[in-house]
Amino acid sequence: MRCPSGRENGGHDCECSMWNNSFSRKEETCVAKIIAVANQKGGVGKTTTAVNLSSCVAALGKKVLIVDLDPQGNTTTGYGIPKRSVEYGTYEVLIGRASAAQAIRHTEYRTDVIGSNTRLAGASLEMIDLPSREGRLRKALAEVQKDYDFIFIDCPPSLDLLTLNGLTACDSVLIPVQCEYYALEGLSELISTLKTIRKKYNPYLDIEGVVFTMFSLRYNLTIQVVEQVQKYFGNKVYQTTIPRSIRISEAPSYGQPINFYEPKGKGSEAYMDLAIEFVKRNRPHEPKKTRGRSAPAAELAKNALED
């Protein structure tokens, strides 16, 4: 199998190795870390992960904001906010009609939301002639960064000006990956995109991690994909995996994150484990807490992302 960058055997010149030289954003430690949840391949559980992870991180006592950057508005409705009720949302923030503070909606789930609806679909065209079009979200979020511990951005499953704004605004990218062959091709395209954005727009961009979604050990291909991704991404791969779950699929229709819809279910436990691991990775001095729900162990090759 190929390296996710598309090169055979993951040589030293493969695109994965670009992440060996990590940067650090020179900002105050009291401002929120911004994480984009992104994958150019659709149907990998990107929005589901954005909604449920952000909710579980908030349940751990962190101050969390999530930005819906997808015109479909599924993150918005996933938090129980009707799309028609979004007077000021991501669209208004991007084109300058509202500030991020004006667009924030407080929810009963401890997480604040900047929502979206179909108006956002036209933002890419309207921003073409605006100054600093790729950095408008970053500039808008700067005014509220001090109010949160983490800001999540749910990016659309495509590479357009919206996604470019999300990846330019963030400190790191969390990549949900479904355990199937085509996921590796999608990962290859995403790595190439991140390389370009890091070079042209955001030199501080890093990979937060890779998380496996819709995970099931009943399929042999699952183990092969896990081992291949672990081989090239090393300890950037989260040990926690998200299983296939009907409850996870049902929760959005009730406008609730999974930890509120079914607090004791396996889906809720998995996302809470992911949240604990996420917070632990961002606070390395804290003792490790996990229920042990992890991907199959694999012998890791040289970490392709870190020195």
N, C-alpha and C positions, 0 to 999 in steps of 0.2 A: 504493500500500500504506500501511497505517496505521503510526504510531509504535507500538513495542511496548507503550507505556502505554495504547494504545487510542484516542488522540486523532489527528485528522487533522494531517498535516504537522509533527508534533512541535513545536508552538508553545512559547512560554516558560512557559505554564501547564501543560504536560504533566507527568505524574508522573515522567518521566525526569529532569526538571530538579531534582528534590529532591536528587539526588546532587551537584549543583554545589557545595553547601556541605558540605565534608567535615569530619568530626570526627576527633580522635585520642584513643585511649584513654590516660588518664594512668596508665600502669603502668611498672614497671621494664623496661628494655630487655633484661634478661637472662631474661625469661620467654618462653615459647613464644607464637608467633602462632597463633591458632585460626582455622581455615578450615572453614566448612561447605560441603559439596558438595551442592547442592540444585537441584531443579527439580520443580514440582508435576506436570509431565507425565511419565508413565512411559515406559520404553523408549528413553531418550535416551543411555544409556551412563553414567548417573550413578555406579552402584556400580563399574562397570568402570574409570571414570576415577579414582574415589577409591582403589581398590586399586592400580592401576598407577602413578598419579602419586605416591602416598605411598611406594611401593617405590622408584621411580626417584629421588625426592628423598633417600631414605635412602642410596641407592647413591652419591650425590654427597657423602656424608660427614656429612649432617645427622642429628640425633637426632629421630626421628619416632615419633609415636603416632597410631594411627587408632582412632576410636570408632565401633562399629557401632550405629547408632541405628534400624536397620530390623529389625522382628521377623522378616523373612524370613532374616536372618542370612547373606546372600550375601557380605558383606565378610569375615565370620568364616571361612567355608569357602574363600573366595578366598585366604586366607592359610594354608590347610591345617589349620585347627582344626575338628574335628568339633563340630557344634552341641551334641550331647549331652554333650560333655565340658566345657561351660562351666558351672562351678559358681558362680562369681561373675562376673557380666557387667553389661551396661548396666542391666538390670532391677534388679538388687540395688543398684547405685549410685544409681539414681533414687529408689528407695523407702527408701533409708537402711539397708539390710541389710549393705552393704559399702562400703568406701572405694574411690576410684579406684585407689589403690596396690594394694589387695588384688585388684582385678579385672584388672590388667594381665597379659597373657600375652606372654612373649618368644618370638619366632619365629626361624627360621633365615634369614629374609629381611631382617634388620637393622631391621625395623620392629616395634614393640610394638603389641599389639592389645587393646582392651577389646571382647570379643565379645558376641554376642547370640543368642537363640533365640526360640522361640515364646512363652516366658514374657513377653517384652517386650510382646506384644500387649495384655496386660491392664494394663500400667503406666498408661496414660492414665486409666483408670477409678479406679485405686487412688490416683493423685496428686491427684484432684479435691479431696479434703478436706485435703491436706497443705499446710503453710505454704509460701509462695513457690513454688508449683508450677511456674511457668514458668522459674524460675531455679535449679532444683535441679542441673542438669548443670553450669552455670557455677560454682556453689559447689563441686561435687565436683572439677572439673578444676583449680581454683585451687591445690590442694595438690600437684599434679604438674607444673604449668606450668613451674616452674624447671628441671625435668629434661630438657626437650626444646627443640628449635628450632622445630618445627612440630607442631601437633596438628590432624589432619583429622577431620571428623565426617561420616559418610555418613548423610544424612537420608532418611527414607522419602518416597516420591513422593505425598505428601498433606499437607494442612494439618491437623494435629492437635496434641495437647499434646506429642508427641514432637518433631515438627518445630519447634514453638515453643521448646522447650528448646534445640534445636540452634542456632536462629537467635538466641536470646537469649545463648547462651554464646559465640558466635563474634565475631571481630573483622571478618571479611569473608566474603563468599559467592562461591564459584566455581560458575558456571552452565554445565553442559554443554548444548549445543543441537544437535539433529539438524537437518540442512538440509532441512526440509520446511515446508509452509505452516502446519500445525498447531503447529509449534514456536513461531511468532510469537505465537499465541494463548496458549500456555503461558507465554511470556515476559511477556506483558501481565499475566497473573494473578499471576505471581511478583513483578513490580515492585510491584503494588498491595499484596501481602502484606508485602514488605520495608518499604514506606513505613509501614504500620501498626505493624509491630514496632519500627521505628526510632523512631517517635513515642511508643509506649507503654512499651516494655521495654528497648530497647538503642539509645541515642542515638549510640553509636560505630559502629554497623553500616555497613559499606561494601561495595561490590562489588569483589571481588578480580579478577574477569575473566570473560569469556565464551569458552568453547572449543567449537569445532565438532567433533562426533563423527560417525562413520560417513560420512565425507566422500568424495565422488566427483564429479569434474568432468565425468563423463559425462552428468550431468543438468543441464539448463538451469536448473531451479528452484534448484539449489544456489547458483549465482552470484547469483541474485536475492535469496535469503535472506541470503547473506553480505553483499551490498551494503547491504541494508536494516538488518541488525543493526549493521554497521560505521557506518552513517550516524548512528545514534542512540546508540551506545555508544563510538564513537571509539576511543581507544587502550586502552580496557578490553578490547577484543577481542584475544585471543591470536593471534599470527601463525602459530603451530604449529597444524596441524589433525591430527585422528586419522582415518586412513583406515578403510574397511571392511576387515576382515581375519578370515579363518577362524581363524587362530592366536589372535587376541585372544579370540574366542568359545570356543576350546577350553581355554585356560589355566585358567579356574576349575574345570573338571572334574578337573584334576590338582592342584588346591590350590596353584597357583603364580601369582605375578604374572608378567606377560608378559616382563619383563626377565630372569627366571630360566627360564621355559618355553622361550622362543626368543630368546636374547640378540641374535642377528644379524638377526632378522626386521624387516620394515618397521614392524610394530606396536610392537615394542620400541624401535626407533629414534625413532618418533614420540613415544612417551611420554617417552623420555629427553630429546628436544628440548623437550618441554613442561616437564619438570622443570627443565631448564637455564634456560628462559625464566622460569619461576616464581621460581626462586632469584634470577635476575638482577633481576627486578622488585622483589624484597624486599631486594636488596643492590645498589642502583643504582650504587655506586662500582666494582663489579666489571666487567671487560671483557666485552662481549657475546660469547656463544658460541652458534652455531646452525648447523645443517646446511642451513638455507634452505628447510625444508619449511613453506611458508606459504600462507595463503589468498590468493585473487586480490586484487590491489591495487584499491582503490576510492578515489575522491575523498571524503575525510571531511568531513562537515559539522561544524558547531559541536559540540564534545564535550559530550554531554548529561550527563556524569557528573562532570566536573571543571571548575574555574574556568578 
